[in-house]
Amino acid sequence: MRLTIDLNRCQGYAQCVPLAPEVLRLVGEEALAYDPNPDDSQRRRVLRAAASCPVQAIVVEVDPPADRDTP
């Protein structure tokens, strides 16, 4: 899973932070810091945090399943 936040779009509402506190945190009053490669165990929390963003600044890319060699 890969997390990207458009910091130009983010307005610092911080509605996402309490939903995924191990991945997202406020630095100061408005700056958002985040882990761009959160552990897969945080997937549900990260997806909820992304859905909560009122300006849709959070993009979550879920890893595709590994390709299998087919005969």
Backbone as numpy.savetxt, mean C-alpha at the origin, in Angstrom:
# Nx Ny Nz CAx CAy CAz Cx Cy Cz
3.96 -8.84 -3.69 3.11 -7.67 -3.69 4.01 -6.44 -3.69
3.61 -5.45 -4.45 4.35 -4.20 -4.52 3.38 -3.05 -4.26
3.82 -2.12 -3.44 3.00 -0.97 -3.05 3.65 0.29 -3.59
2.84 1.12 -4.24 3.30 2.41 -4.74 2.31 3.46 -4.29
2.82 4.57 -3.80 1.96 5.67 -3.40 2.37 6.90 -4.19
1.42 7.49 -4.87 1.66 8.73 -5.61 1.68 9.86 -4.60
2.88 10.25 -4.19 3.00 11.27 -3.15 2.58 12.65 -3.62
2.48 12.85 -4.94 1.94 14.11 -5.45 0.43 14.15 -5.30
-0.20 13.00 -5.37 -1.65 12.91 -5.22 -2.08 12.83 -3.76
-1.26 12.17 -2.94 -1.58 11.99 -1.51 -1.75 13.35 -0.83
-2.83 13.49 -0.10 -3.13 14.74 0.60 -2.88 14.65 2.10
-2.38 13.52 2.57 -2.06 13.37 3.98 -3.26 13.18 4.89
-4.37 12.69 4.34 -5.55 12.43 5.17 -5.27 11.31 6.17
-4.37 10.41 5.83 -3.90 9.33 6.70 -4.98 8.32 7.08
-6.02 8.20 6.30 -7.04 7.19 6.58 -6.47 5.78 6.40
-5.42 5.67 5.63 -4.80 4.37 5.36 -3.93 3.88 6.51
-3.33 4.79 7.25 -2.33 4.43 8.25 -2.85 3.47 9.32
-3.99 3.71 9.95 -4.43 2.76 10.98 -4.86 1.40 10.42
-5.10 1.33 9.12 -5.51 0.07 8.52 -4.33 -0.85 8.21
-3.14 -0.27 8.04 -1.94 -1.06 7.78 -0.74 -0.41 8.46
-0.76 -0.34 9.79 0.29 0.39 10.51 1.69 -0.22 10.41
1.78 -1.49 10.05 3.10 -2.10 9.89 3.73 -1.77 8.54
2.92 -1.20 7.65 3.38 -0.89 6.29 3.41 0.61 6.04
2.45 1.33 6.61 2.30 2.77 6.39 2.45 3.53 7.69
3.10 4.69 7.62 3.19 5.52 8.83 3.35 6.98 8.43
2.86 7.84 9.29 3.03 9.28 9.08 4.35 9.72 9.69
5.04 10.58 8.98 6.26 11.20 9.47 5.94 12.69 9.55
5.90 13.21 10.74 5.44 14.59 10.90 3.93 14.63 10.78
3.41 15.74 10.30 1.95 15.88 10.20 1.37 15.39 8.89
2.15 15.42 7.80 1.58 15.07 6.51 2.39 14.10 5.67
3.67 13.91 5.97 4.51 13.05 5.13 4.21 11.58 5.41
4.03 10.82 4.35 3.72 9.40 4.48 4.95 8.57 4.11
5.34 7.67 4.98 6.41 6.72 4.71 5.77 5.34 4.57
6.35 4.51 3.71 5.75 3.19 3.50 6.79 2.18 3.05
6.46 0.92 3.23 7.28 -0.19 2.77 6.78 -0.57 1.38
7.59 -0.39 0.33 7.12 -0.68 -1.02 6.95 -2.18 -1.31
7.54 -3.02 -0.47 7.43 -4.47 -0.66 6.97 -5.13 0.64
5.73 -4.90 1.02 5.26 -5.48 2.29 5.17 -6.99 2.23
5.28 -7.60 3.38 5.15 -9.04 3.51 3.76 -9.46 3.06
3.68 -10.61 2.45 2.39 -11.09 1.94 1.36 -11.27 3.05
1.81 -11.41 4.28 0.87 -11.54 5.40 0.09 -10.24 5.63
0.56 -9.15 5.06 -0.11 -7.85 5.20 -1.06 -7.54 4.04
-1.22 -8.47 3.12 -1.99 -8.23 1.90 -3.38 -7.67 2.18
-4.14 -8.31 3.05 -5.51 -7.86 3.31 -5.53 -6.45 3.88
-4.63 -6.17 4.80 -4.56 -4.84 5.40 -4.19 -3.78 4.36
-3.22 -4.11 3.51 -2.78 -3.17 2.49 -3.90 -2.89 1.49
-4.62 -3.92 1.09 -5.73 -3.73 0.16 -6.83 -2.87 0.78
-7.11 -3.06 2.05 -8.10 -2.21 2.73 -7.62 -0.77 2.81
-6.34 -0.59 3.11 -5.77 0.76 3.19 -5.87 1.45 1.83
-5.56 0.74 0.76 -5.65 1.31 -0.58 -7.09 1.70 -0.90
-8.04 0.85 -0.54 -9.44 1.15 -0.80 -9.94 2.34 0.00
-9.31 2.61 1.13 -9.75 3.72 1.98 -9.25 5.08 1.52
-8.30 5.11 0.61 -7.70 6.38 0.19 -8.71 7.21 -0.61
-9.08 8.40 -0.11 -10.09 9.20 -0.80 -9.61 9.78 -2.13
-8.30 9.83 -2.35 -7.78 10.38 -3.61 -7.13 9.30 -4.47
-7.29 8.05 -4.08 -6.79 6.89 -4.82 -5.30 7.02 -5.15
-4.51 7.39 -4.14 -3.07 7.56 -4.33 -2.29 6.27 -4.13
-2.95 5.22 -3.65 -2.26 3.96 -3.33 -2.54 2.93 -4.41
-1.47 2.38 -4.97 -1.59 1.34 -5.99 -0.93 0.08 -5.45
-1.66 -1.01 -5.48 -1.14 -2.30 -5.02 -1.06 -3.23 -6.21
0.14 -3.73 -6.47 0.34 -4.72 -7.52 0.52 -6.07 -6.84
-0.41 -6.96 -7.08 -0.34 -8.30 -6.49 0.50 -9.16 -7.42
1.43 -9.90 -6.83 2.32 -10.75 -7.62 1.51 -11.78 -8.39
1.82 -11.93 -9.68 1.14 -12.99 -10.43 1.68 -14.35 -10.00
0.89 -15.40 -10.17 1.38 -16.73 -9.81 2.60 -17.07 -10.67
3.48 -17.87 -10.11 4.69 -18.27 -10.84 4.30 -19.04 -12.10
4.99 -18.74 -13.18 4.72 -19.46 -14.43 5.17 -20.91 -14.29
4.37 -21.77 -14.82 4.71 -23.19 -14.80 5.18 -23.58 -16.19
6.18 -24.43 -16.22 6.62 -24.97 -17.50 5.60 -26.01 -17.93
5.12 -25.85 -19.13 4.16 -26.82 -19.64 4.82 -27.59 -20.77
4.60 -28.90 -20.81 5.23 -29.72 -21.87 4.60 -29.48 -23.20
